[in-house]
Amino acid sequence: MKEVPRSVTLDMRMALRDGRAPKSYEREWAPYITAESRIWHRRGMQYEDQMRRFDYYQVRREWIDKYASSFHRDEQEAREARGLPPLAPTELY
């Protein structure tokens, strides 16, 4: 995805403003909140890449792993809320 959808950034800003998201998310979401922050984040990553201090593929792998674990945790919690047994670890992926 090249750009963050406007509705997602709006939801992020509102969640932070209303206190629905933990304060720790502020730092994690900072690059996506405004157009200016996205530009500076992208420029910073490009600079780090040019200086060979940034491994895009490693960061991408870490993000995918974090996203997948969050998704599976939500799935497990939903199953438990419905009274279903948790999935075996081999069934998760």
N, C-alpha and C positions, 0 to 999 in steps of 0.2 A: 504494500500500500504506500503510495507516494505521499499523500496528504492525510492528515487526521480529519475525519468528518466533523463538520461544525457542531452537530448535535452532541458528539462525544465531548468536545472541548467545553461546550456550554454546560453539559452535565457535570463535568469535572469542576468547573469554576463554581457552580451552584452548590455542589457537595462540600467543597472546601469552605465557602462562605457560610453555609448553614450549619457547619459542624457535623455533617453526616459522614465525613471521611476523616480518618485519623490524621493528626498533624504530620505523621511520618510520610504520608502520601504527598504532601506539599513538595518535598524535595524530589520525589520520584516522578511526579507529574509536571514539574516546572517546565521542562522543554516543550510541552504540548499545549500549555494554557493559552498563550497568545501567539500571534503571527511573528512578532518580534523575537520572542523566546525561541520559537522554532528555527528562525533564521540563524540566531546566534548558536544554538545547539548544533545545527548542521555545519556551520562554519568551523566550530570547534572540533567536530569529528573529522572534517576534511583536513584541518591542520594537523591533528594528531595522526591521521593516516599518512600524510605526507612526511611527517617526522618519524614514521615507523614505530609509533608508540601506541597504536590502536589496532587491535585485531578484530575486524568487523565480524568475522565468522565465529570467533569465540563468544563475542557479546551476543550475537544472534542466537547461538546455541543455548547460552545461559537464559536468554529471554524466553525462548521456546520451552525450555525445561520448566521455568518458573510458571509460565502460562499453563502448561499441561498439568503441572501438579496442582495449581489452583483450580483448574477445571475439574480434575478428578476428585479433589477434596469437596468441592461443591456438589458433585454428583453423589459422592458417598453420604454427605450430610442429608441430601434430599431423599436418598434411599432409607436412611435411618429414620427420618421424619415420617415416612410412610409406613414404617414398621417392617421394611424388607431387610433381609440379611445383607451385610456388606459384600461387595464383590471381592473375589480372590485377587491377589496382586497380578496374576497372569492375565486376568480378564480386563484389567484397566487399560491396557494399550492395545 
